[in-house]
Amino acid sequence: MHFFGKIFAVPLFIGCFVILSSFVFAEENRLSSASTVESVSATPSTVANNRLTMADHLEKPTGRVILTIKGQIKLTNSDDGSARFDREMLTKLPQKTIKTTELWSDGMQIFEGVLLVDLLKYVGATGGSIIANALDGYDTNPILISDLEKYSVLVAIKNNGQYMRIRDKGPVRLVYPVDDFPELQKDPSTQYKLIWHLRTLIVR
């Protein structure tokens, strides 16, 4: 390529890169901000005093599945006997908030999502414990469902008002209100229960 050809090619390449980058960020932001829910509407059969009971049936996800519950559950929406949720399905359920600090982030963090015990009731879980599995294959030790209720453990889909992406340790996280319970702060095993990239909950 001649000298003048190179002069014109460089700005053209930079312009294409900028346009492509803008498109990627815009699309990611669109997905992050979509389906914001300020209030929740649900049938009386599934919500009592803003607490979930077992659903009459489970709808099938229409978007990307971000959480799967399997094991000892009564309600399923897939051929393999599991309950699968996309982000919109989780957003429709009564939302709760946890404010807490954590070792890997600066300042107070605000998480929003569904109480795990409520989600388990919603699918008719009958077991006494769960194992949480992450995208990277990490599994927790069994966690008693009674502990999930005691500590109001959250299946979080938002952090500081934004839907979490994989790069943000999302799209789903298991969050404990660590600041509210001194025993959680003192127990080293707590950190192993704060699952990033949560993928599957196995009810036992």
C-alpha positions as CSV (number, residue, x, y, z in Angstrom):
1,M,0.0,0.0,0.0
2,H,1.2,3.5,-0.9
3,F,1.9,6.1,1.8
4,F,-1.3,8.0,1.1
5,G,-3.3,4.8,1.1
6,K,-2.0,4.1,4.6
7,I,-2.9,7.6,5.8
8,F,-6.5,7.1,4.8
9,A,-6.6,3.4,6.0
10,V,-5.6,4.2,9.6
11,P,-8.5,6.6,10.4
12,L,-10.9,4.2,8.7
13,F,-9.8,1.3,10.9
14,I,-10.1,3.5,14.1
15,G,-13.6,4.6,13.1
16,C,-14.8,1.0,12.5
17,F,-13.3,0.0,15.9
18,V,-15.1,2.9,17.7
19,I,-18.4,2.1,16.0
20,L,-18.1,-1.6,16.9
21,S,-17.2,-0.9,20.5
22,S,-20.1,1.5,20.8
23,F,-22.5,-1.1,19.6
24,V,-21.2,-3.8,22.0
25,F,-21.5,-1.5,25.0
26,A,-24.9,-0.3,24.0
27,E,-26.2,-3.8,23.6
28,E,-24.8,-4.9,27.0
29,N,-26.3,-1.8,28.7
30,R,-29.7,-2.6,27.0
31,L,-29.6,-6.1,28.4
32,S,-28.6,-4.8,31.8
33,S,-31.3,-2.2,32.0
34,A,-34.2,-4.2,30.5
35,S,-37.1,-5.5,32.5
36,T,-36.6,-3.2,35.5
37,V,-39.4,-3.9,38.0
38,E,-40.4,-1.4,40.6
39,S,-43.4,-3.3,41.9
40,V,-44.4,-6.9,41.7
41,S,-47.8,-8.3,40.6
42,A,-48.6,-11.9,41.2
43,T,-51.6,-14.1,41.8
44,P,-52.9,-14.6,45.4
45,S,-52.1,-18.3,45.1
46,T,-48.4,-17.6,44.8
47,V,-47.9,-14.6,47.2
48,A,-49.2,-14.2,50.7
49,N,-48.1,-11.1,52.6
50,N,-45.3,-10.6,50.0
51,R,-43.9,-14.0,50.8
52,L,-44.0,-16.8,48.2
53,T,-45.8,-20.1,48.5
54,M,-45.7,-22.9,46.0
55,A,-46.8,-21.8,42.5
56,D,-49.7,-23.4,40.7
57,H,-47.4,-24.1,37.8
58,L,-44.1,-22.8,36.4
59,E,-44.0,-20.9,33.1
60,K,-41.2,-21.8,30.7
61,P,-38.3,-19.4,30.3
62,T,-38.3,-17.4,27.1
63,G,-34.9,-15.8,27.6
64,R,-31.5,-17.1,28.5
65,V,-31.6,-19.4,31.6
66,I,-29.5,-18.0,34.4
67,L,-30.6,-20.2,37.3
68,T,-31.6,-23.9,37.5
69,I,-33.1,-25.6,40.6
70,K,-33.2,-29.4,40.7
71,G,-33.4,-32.3,43.1
72,Q,-36.3,-32.6,45.6
73,I,-38.8,-30.2,44.1
74,K,-42.4,-30.6,43.1
75,L,-42.7,-28.1,40.3
76,T,-40.6,-28.3,37.1
77,N,-40.7,-26.7,33.7
78,S,-38.2,-28.8,31.7
79,D,-38.0,-32.4,30.5
80,D,-35.1,-33.2,32.9
81,G,-37.2,-32.5,36.0
82,S,-35.6,-29.2,36.9
83,A,-37.0,-25.7,37.3
84,R,-35.3,-23.2,35.1
85,F,-35.5,-19.4,35.4
86,D,-34.5,-16.6,33.1
87,R,-33.9,-13.1,34.4
88,E,-37.4,-11.9,33.7
89,M,-39.0,-14.8,35.7
90,L,-36.9,-13.9,38.7
91,T,-37.6,-10.2,38.4
92,K,-41.4,-10.9,38.5
93,L,-41.1,-12.4,42.0
94,P,-41.2,-10.3,45.1
95,Q,-37.9,-8.5,45.4
96,K,-35.9,-8.0,48.6
97,T,-32.8,-6.0,49.4
98,I,-29.7,-6.7,51.4
99,K,-27.2,-4.0,52.3
100,T,-23.8,-5.4,53.4
101,T,-20.0,-5.0,52.9
102,E,-17.8,-7.7,51.4
103,L,-14.1,-8.4,51.3
104,W,-13.7,-7.9,47.5
105,S,-15.7,-4.6,47.1
106,D,-15.3,-1.1,48.4
107,G,-18.0,0.4,50.6
108,M,-21.6,-0.7,51.3
109,Q,-23.1,-2.9,48.6
110,I,-26.8,-3.1,47.9
111,F,-28.1,-6.3,46.5
112,E,-31.6,-7.0,45.2
113,G,-33.3,-10.3,44.4
114,V,-35.5,-13.1,45.7
115,L,-35.1,-14.6,49.2
116,L,-33.8,-18.1,48.6
117,V,-36.3,-19.7,51.0
118,D,-39.1,-18.1,49.1
119,L,-37.8,-19.3,45.8
120,L,-37.5,-22.9,47.2
121,K,-41.1,-22.7,48.4
122,Y,-42.2,-21.4,45.0
123,V,-40.9,-24.6,43.3
124,G,-42.2,-26.9,46.1
125,A,-38.8,-27.9,47.5
126,T,-39.1,-30.8,50.0
127,G,-35.5,-31.3,51.0
128,G,-33.6,-30.1,54.1
129,S,-30.5,-28.7,52.5
130,I,-29.1,-27.3,49.2
131,I,-25.8,-27.5,47.3
132,A,-25.0,-24.4,45.3
133,N,-23.1,-24.8,42.0
134,A,-21.2,-22.0,40.2
135,L,-20.4,-21.5,36.5
136,D,-16.8,-22.5,37.1
137,G,-17.9,-25.9,38.6
138,Y,-17.4,-24.9,42.3
139,D,-19.8,-26.6,44.7
140,T,-20.6,-25.6,48.2
141,N,-20.9,-28.0,51.1
142,P,-24.6,-28.7,51.9
143,I,-26.3,-25.6,53.4
144,L,-29.2,-26.2,55.7
145,I,-32.5,-24.6,54.5
146,S,-33.1,-23.6,58.1
147,D,-30.0,-21.4,57.9
148,L,-31.1,-19.9,54.7
149,E,-34.3,-18.7,56.4
150,K,-32.5,-17.6,59.6
151,Y,-30.1,-15.3,57.6
152,S,-32.6,-14.3,54.8
153,V,-30.1,-15.4,52.2
154,L,-30.7,-13.7,48.8
155,V,-30.6,-14.9,45.3
156,A,-29.3,-11.6,44.0
157,I,-29.7,-10.4,40.4
158,K,-28.8,-6.7,41.0
159,N,-25.9,-5.0,42.6
160,N,-26.1,-1.3,43.4
161,G,-29.1,-0.9,41.2
162,Q,-27.7,-2.7,38.1
163,Y,-28.4,-6.1,36.8
164,M,-25.2,-8.1,37.2
165,R,-23.3,-9.4,34.2
166,I,-20.8,-12.3,34.3
167,R,-18.0,-9.7,34.5
168,D,-19.7,-8.4,37.6
169,K,-19.7,-11.8,39.3
170,G,-23.2,-12.4,38.0
171,P,-25.7,-12.8,36.5
172,V,-26.8,-14.5,39.8
173,R,-25.2,-14.4,43.2
174,L,-25.9,-15.9,46.6
175,V,-25.7,-13.1,49.2
176,Y,-25.7,-13.3,53.0
177,P,-26.4,-10.1,55.1
178,V,-23.0,-10.5,56.7
179,D,-23.0,-7.1,58.4
180,D,-26.2,-8.0,60.4
181,F,-24.8,-11.1,62.0
182,P,-21.6,-11.2,64.0
183,E,-21.4,-14.9,63.9
184,L,-21.3,-14.8,60.1
185,Q,-18.4,-12.3,60.2
186,K,-16.4,-14.6,62.6
187,D,-17.1,-17.8,60.7
188,P,-14.5,-18.4,58.0
189,S,-16.8,-20.8,56.2
190,T,-19.2,-17.9,55.4
191,Q,-17.0,-16.7,52.5
192,Y,-17.4,-20.1,50.8
193,K,-21.1,-19.7,50.8
194,L,-21.1,-16.3,49.0
195,I,-21.3,-17.8,45.5
196,W,-20.5,-15.7,42.5
197,H,-21.8,-16.8,39.1
198,L,-24.4,-19.0,40.7
199,R,-25.7,-21.5,38.2
200,T,-27.6,-24.4,39.9
201,L,-29.2,-25.1,43.2
202,I,-29.6,-28.8,44.1
203,V,-32.2,-29.5,46.8
204,R,-31.4,-32.6,48.9
